Amino acid sequence: MGFVRAFVLLLLVACALLFLLYALTGQARYKQWGLVVLQWTLLAGFGFFAVLIFQRLTTA
């Protein structure tokens, strides 16, 4: 589980850096990449919480 947490955190940092690059340079490609990384971050986060909820339901 620690690996997944670190992966989601790494995705969030990458997303923040891409949006920072977009703010500094104004190049639209950084915004597009930032949105793609944000989508994958949300997907990974939802998957992580789904696994946690599933584990709670099966142990109860």
N, C-alpha and C positions, 0 to 999 in steps of 0.2 A: 504494500500500500504506500510505502514511503516513496517508491519510484514514481508512482502515479501522481502523488502530490508534488514532487519535484518537477515532473514533466509539465503539469498544469501551471506551476509557478514560472517555469522557463518560457512557456507559451505566452503568459501574461507579460513578462518582461520584454519578450520579442515584439509583442504587439505595441507596447508602450514606446519602445525605441523606434518602431516604424512610424508611428504617429508623430513622434518628436521629429524624425527626419522630414516628414511631410510638412510639419509646421515651420521648420527651418529653411527647407529648400523650395517648397511649393510644388514639387514634382508629384503629379497625380499617381505615379506608379507606386510610391510609398504608401499612399492612402489605400490603394487597391490591395496591396499585399497586407497591410494592416487589417483590413476588413476580412480577408481570407484567413489570416492567423486568428483573428477574433472569433470567427465562426468555428474553427477547429478547437479553440480553447473552450468555448461554450459546450461543444459536443463532448469534449473530454471531461469537462466538469460535470455535466449531466450524467454521463456514463459512470463516473466515479460515485456520485451520490446514489445512482440507481443500484449499484452493487452494494453500497452500504445499507440501503433500505432493504434490499433483498436478503442480506445477511441477518439483519435484525428480525425480519419476518420468519426466517427459517429457524432461528435459535429460540424463538419465543414459544 
